[in-house]
Amino acid sequence: MRRSTCGIVLLALALCGAQRALSAPVYDTIVDPISGRKGHVPKPEQQKLSRRLAGATPLAVDCGAFNACPLASTIAQALLGNNPNLTLSAGASFSKGLCAQWGTIPAGGFSAGHVMAGWFPKGAVVLSSGIAATGNCNSNTLDYYTGLIGGGGDANLDALVPAYTTYDAVALEFEVTAERDGMLVFQYAFGSDEYTEWVNTAFNDVFGFFIAPIGTPITSGHNVAIVKGTADTQVSINNVNGGSHSDIWTNNRAYDLQAMTPPQSTVAIEADGFTSLLNTQGYPVVAGQRYRFKLAIADAGDQILDSWVYISAGSLLLDQKPNANGTVVLPTPTPGCPNPIVALDASKSTDSDAGDSLTYAWTVSAALPVGGCVHTVTAAGASATVNMSNLASGVTYTVTLTVYDKFDVDDIETETLHVPSDCGVADQAAICANAGTGSGGGTGGGSGGGEIVTYFPPPNLPPWPPGISNNVVPSFPPSSYIMAGLEVAVVPCDGDVTITIDGTTVGQEGLQQTIGDTSEDEVIFIWRVSQFNDQENPVMPDKVIKYTNPDGSYTTSVTFTAAELGQSTAVQTLQAWLDVTDVGSTWDQGAGIVDPTPTFVKLLGCPITPATPHVTIAFDDVASPKPFTVACGATVDLDGTIPATGKTVTLWMWTLEDAATGALIKQFMKTTAVFTNFDLSIVPGVTLDTFYSLSLRLFGPSADWDNDNWSTKVSMTPHRHRLLLRPLHHLR
């Protein structure tokens, strides 16, 4: 049997039986200019997209009712509705994006059967990194649905994903005045066609809902799109998916669903994955004060594949925080502890909002030094119980009650519970060893019984290499790891990467195809590295590994060095492919198949060192300079000549901020366009392997100017960057 290069397509068609035949494609293909990834746009939508980008009036779309390109003030008012506790101030605007990227779905206007129709009874505002109107379509028509907007990024969104650069940003900004004290909340949902194959890769579309007092610069700490129950885990593709917070996420990718047993069908929405209806984290406000809102979404990593965020119309309101009032009721002390049941009572908890409903979560936990774990029992309900027979005797546990209202605004109260010596389990080591095997130590009324959860502290990591005094955790994952789907392996400067595939645990299609199609005693693994979507043109010679009389495990690994991959001063993203075959050492020959699941290899640019010929980082109006890394003590020149063209400029202000928090590090005022010998190592507060945003602003006698493209990211490493990569465990 001999395969053609369309073998991958044939396999995909077999697994995704609902796909149309490729002889008459119903879509146009867009190639991203940054990464080379391909996206698909239905032919009618392609025509509408080109007209939108040309500035023409957007055409109506056949996906329910959709109001395209409304005024920013109209959208802001739709979010507030008739709320008497919030007043919309003047000056609402879209600071980023094209009008194809925003719109509203009126009340009752969702397309027939749309999965989110019941979530937004008053309608929804839709923002998108691509085409907003598609968010109301009631069918998952394409795996790689996309519109190529070609827009710039957003600094606040960049700060949420420091290792990425954003593109195609759209941002709505407005101000409100609070008429009373309370917690600002609203409801939303997120969907994307980056799911599921691009989770934890070089592409991580991002959105943020920022709230800050007027006069306070917005930072990543002002983002309220946070996963419930966490302090600061933002809702994003890498954080909410099938492997992380899957309880608030739904897989809608046809390829994945058709491969299930039994096969599943997609639901009525274009997105390949989407969240549940979520509440924002409550933001405290004071009566009479004004607050700035910024609602933004963008592509991250490149400009391809659309994401959508839906914000419930009329849901922006002032909520009052509930009052948690919990009591731990111990049984009557009796020798031998015949009654070990402790009652947990939250019935006296209150909420001043009329008609608000409350839910209750109990956590009973204690560190067990002998057992070496943190023992935790959970329960739910206004009335719950915990059985001291399952707890450690003689230990004092912390009882935490968290009370949530219907908008997930919470209040927390803690009490203590001391377990008498004759009531619990004396063997702490046994408690830790048997974690999760019992029936549960807590029970709850309302939402179900309790669960024993035991947390084991991670083992101590190996010591830092000699001579490294700044113990900064590396910004990138370890270079050796198990190949398990579409993930990104990072090659440090002058380093290497080892990719391991384990045929006994990883369901790789190529291995399965080979096992099914050939009975040969020799199995051959051919590894190839190419640029994006250019499998036929490798960047280096293929690597061939042969197995004779394999035992069925088919476990193999391959190492690529930075020199083999062509590392340079620029960051590169490559793809590693695996051909599993039974004949020779030539790519795509014999039985088997080229595995359609590549591994992304991110090749870091070698840091600019003191020995490097002098480098100039030039800024312009077209695109942001690529992020760069300098070794400690190296200098570069920053050139702001082009941004000043045609302007009367008297001052060039260069601003350095922490990319993750937005905290100001330092501002440099220069009277000439070129900032010579910029040295990151002498700036107070700068640490190794931390991303910083570097931006330019111009000032003249009667005006000032800034531009999203006048910014980049910079980090600093020791001279030998790879020494900082701590030998962590493999990713699995």
CORGI-V501317 format. One line per field, one symbol per residue. psi: psi as a letter, one per 30 degrees, with the letter a starting at -180 (. if undefined). A space follows every 50 residues. Layout:
# CORGI-V501317
psi: ???
This chain:
# CORGI-V501317
psi: kkllfgeeeeeeeefiffklkffikgllkkkkfefflklkkkeeeeeeee eeffglkklkkiiakkjkhlleeeeeeeeebhjffkkkllgkljflllff glakjlkggklkgkfgeffifgalkkkkfcjefffgkhkjekehklkjeg laakeeeeffifglkllhkkkkklklkkfllajkllkllkllgflffgkh agkikklkjkkkkkfkkklffgkgikkkflegjljleffjaffkhffgkk kgkeeeeffljlkllllikekfklllklklkkkklkkfkkkkkjjllllk eaglkklkkkkkkgfjljkkkljkjkkjjklkkkkfhfjgkkkjjgfgkl kfkkgkkklkkkkjlkkjeefhljkkkllllekllkjffflkkgkklkjk kkkkafggklkkkklljkjlfgeakejeeeeeegkffafkflllkdglll kkkkkkkllkllllkkfjfjikklflllfklkjiajlkkkjlkgalkkkk kjfffkikeeeeeeeffkgkfkkkkkkkkllkhhffilflklkkkkkkhl gfehkllkkkleeefhkafkkkjlkklkjkagkagkkhlalalkkgjlkk jjjkkkkklffkkkkkjkkafelkkkklkklkflllkkjgeeffkgljkf kjjkkklkfefgkkekkkkkglfkjkhkjffgkkfklkhkkkkjlkkkka egllklkffhlakklkllejefffjkillkk.
